Amino acid sequence: MNEASDGLLTARHLTVRYGGVVAVDDISFTVGQGEVVALIGANGAGKSSTLMALCGLADVGGEIILNGEHIEKLPPVERVRRGIVQVPEGRHIFPRLSVRENLLMGAFSRSDKDEIETEIERVTELFPILKERQNQSGGTLSGGEQQMLAIARGLMAKPRLLLLDEPSLGLSPIFTARIFEIIAQLAAEGRSILLVEQNARAALKVALRGYCLETGRIFLEGPSSLLSQDARIKAAYLGG
């Protein structure tokens, strides 16, 4: 494996088991500082399990190194404090809380409380609809708006590495396009993102590099421009 010289995250020999079932089988990958890296594959390939492992929400073997520090034995809250923040599949916003309260929940681990209002201004500039609806309960937003809120809530933690799990799942084509526009904007700002996404075509357009998982193993990796031209990727994921 060729590790980026400015690597932010390095996972080595990562394995995830649920009882006797191996969901992720001895994979290694990196995310460089300021990179968007895509993790693509079919349902059940191990993509979400990989993110759960990085967050400390699954029993794992192997090493997870963030910014030079081994974090594989740290509990989830400590990983958040060190900068790993996940936007989960299915959004999981707090439906009874207002948009503003949801955003404040994203900042729960921060100690720089004086900067939180400034951060709310920043994320609502990125998502103007959230600025308009700060006092509206999260559960009354559309699916696409809830996805925007989930991403904005994640950004409120000021992550070093943002983990996006199926951000386009269940969204209309219009909202899917908007979500990927936002991811591209975050990439242009130099954010570090690990993107799990079944929409391989859209994911590879915004990512610099990609890994393709199949039954828990990485079977192909490389620059997105090359992956998108690979015959196996085209046949399996791009409709080629």
N, C-alpha and C positions, 0 to 999 in steps of 0.2 A: 504494500500500500504506500503510495506517495503522499505524505502529509504536507499540507500547505505550511510554508515557513511562518506565516502569520496566523496559524490555526487557532481558532477560538475553542472549538470543541473537538476532541478526539475520543472515539469509542473503539475499544479493542476487544475482539473476541466476545462480543456481547451476546448473551444467551438468555432467553426468557422461557420459563416453563410454567404451565398451569397443570399441576398434578403430573400426570405422565405424558402430557402433550407438550411438545416443543413448538412454541410459537415463533421464536427467533433463534436461529441456529448458528452461533459463532460468526457474527458479522462484524466488520470493522469499517469505519467511515470517518470522515472529517467534515467540519464546517469552518471555513476560514472567516477571519474578521471581515465584515462587510459583504459577505456572500449570501446569496439565496441558493440553497441546495434543495433539489426536489427528490422526494422518496416516492416512487411510483410502484404500482403493482395491482394485482386483482384483489378482490375481497378475500380476506383470510390469509393474505401473503405475509402478514406480520408488521405492517406499517404502523398501525396504532399502538401495537404492543411495544414497538421500538420507542415511540414517544413516551409511553407510560414508564418504560425503563429509565429513560433519561430524567423523568420527573420524580423518580423514587416511588412510583405507585405499582411496581411489580417486582417480584423477587428475581434478581438477575445474577448472572455470572459474568466475569470480565471486568474491564476497566472503563470508567467514564472520567475524562479529564477535561475540566473547564478552566481555560485561562491558566493552564499549568498546574492546577490543583486537582487531586483525585477527590471525586465527590460521590463515588458509588456507594459509600457507606453512610452518607448523610441522609437525614429524613427530608421529606418533601419541602417543608417550610424553609429549611436551610438552603436548599437548592434554589428556591425562589429568591431568597435574600442574596444569593450569589449571582442571580441574573438569568436563571432558566425559567421561562414563563410559557405556559401552554394555553392556547385557545382551543378548547376541546371540541371534538366532533359533536354536533347537535347543539352547540352554542352554550346551553346551560347558564343562561342569564338568570337573574333573580326577578321573576315575573311581577311580584308585588311591590318591588322597590322601583323608585323612579329611575329614569335614565341617569340623572346626576348621582343618585345613591349607588347605582351599579358601578359607575366610574370611580366613586370613592372607595368602593370595596376592592377595586383593582389596586389601590395604593395602600392596602392594609399593612404591608411589610416595610413601608418606607419610613425612614426616620426624619427626612427633610420636609416636615409638615408644611413649612412656609412656602414650599415650591409646588404644592399640590394644586392650588388654584391656577397657577401658571400652566401646569401640565394639562389641566382640564381645558384651558383655552387652546392649547396646542392640538389636542386630539379632536376637539370639536371644530377646529378649523379644517382638519383633515376630513371630518364627517359632518358637514354643515347640518344635515337633517337632525343629528343628535343635539346640536346647539339649539335648534328650534324647539325640540321636544324634551328639554332637560327635566321638566316637571311631570312628564307623562310616564305612566308605569311601563316598565319594560315589556310586560306581557301583552300590551296592546299594540306593539310594533309589528310590522310585517316580518316575515322570515328573513328577508334581505336586510331589513333595518336591524333586526336582532343580531344578525351576523356582524354588521358594522359595529354594533354596541359591544359584542364579545371581543372583537379585535381591539377596539378602543380601550376596553377595560384591561386587556392584556398590556397595551402600551402604557397604561397608567403606572404599571410597576417598573417602568424604565428598564426593560429587559436588555441584557447583553445578547441573549439568544431567544428569539421568539419562535415557538413551535406552533405551527398552524396545522390542525388536523381536519382535513376535508372541508375547507372553508366554503366550497361551492355546493356542498351536498344539499339537495332538495330545493335549490334556488331556481328562480326563473332565469331564462337566458339573459335578460336585461340586468338582473342583479348579479348573475355570475360574471358578466363582463365588467361590471362596476367593481366587484371584489378584486378581480385580477388587475384592474387599473390601479386600485389602491395598493396591492402588493407590489406592483411595478414602481409605484411612487415611493414606497418604503425602501425598495431596493436602491432607487436613485439617491435616497438620503443616506445610504450606507448602512442600513440595518442588517443585522445577521439573522437569517430566517432559515429554518428547516421546515420545508413544506411537504406535507403528506397529502396526496391528492390523486383521486381516480381519474380526473380529467387530465390525462397525461399530456395532451396537446397544449393545453393552456399552461400547465405547470412548467413544461420545458421551455415555453416562450419567455417566462419571467425568471427562470433559474439560470445560473451560470453553469452549474454542474448537476448531475443527477445520478441516482442509484436506483436500479430496478430490482425489487424483491420478488422472489417466487418461492412459495412454500417455506418461508422463513430464512431463505438464503439470498445473498446478493449474487445475481447471475450476470449482471452487466452494470458497468459504471463508466462515467466519462463526461466530457463536455456536453451540454445539452444539444448543441448544434450537431454533434455526431450521433447522439442517442436518437434524436428525432429522425435521422436518416437510416438508422439500422433496420434491416428488413424484419428482424424478430420483433422489435418494438412497434414498427408499423403494423405488422400483422396482428399483434396481440392487443395493442392499445390505441393505435391511431387510425384504425379502419383502412389500413393500406393493403 
